[in-house]
């Protein structure tokens, strides 16, 4: 019998494959990729490198696997990294990064499935990168971010959003 728990999915090297010479995908996690890995194709061909990658993925997944249900969870979705459109241009269609109603609903459903019904969200985007009607949702925040080649944006960009997310008066 196949084990479909998140731990099993993340530690089964047979579920991973590389694409576009720059991304690593897991067949059980559609639309989710690992981007900042050096030489993904070679990484997945080398047993030692694959083992180290799977250990890193398992470590990063721990907050999702062993959370305290009594704690409040707030999830943040963002597509405002200044260089994101140019960085992904040769790999993934920018439309896959826009905040659409189906994507908004899927993120919220999955977040609540994993972390419980009281999970709250912030979706950070720009007016150009979101379906118009979503701007009326209180958890969708449009930010004035200029697109450019810089990896880093304004260091305080998320401050107000995160302060509001964790302020008992606003949540």
Helices and strands as residue ranges (DSSP letters): H 6-11, G 13-15, E 16-19, E 23-26, E 33-34, H 40-45, H 47-65, E 74-78, H 84-88, G 94-97, H 101-115, E 120-125, G 127-129, G 132-136, E 140-142, H 159-165
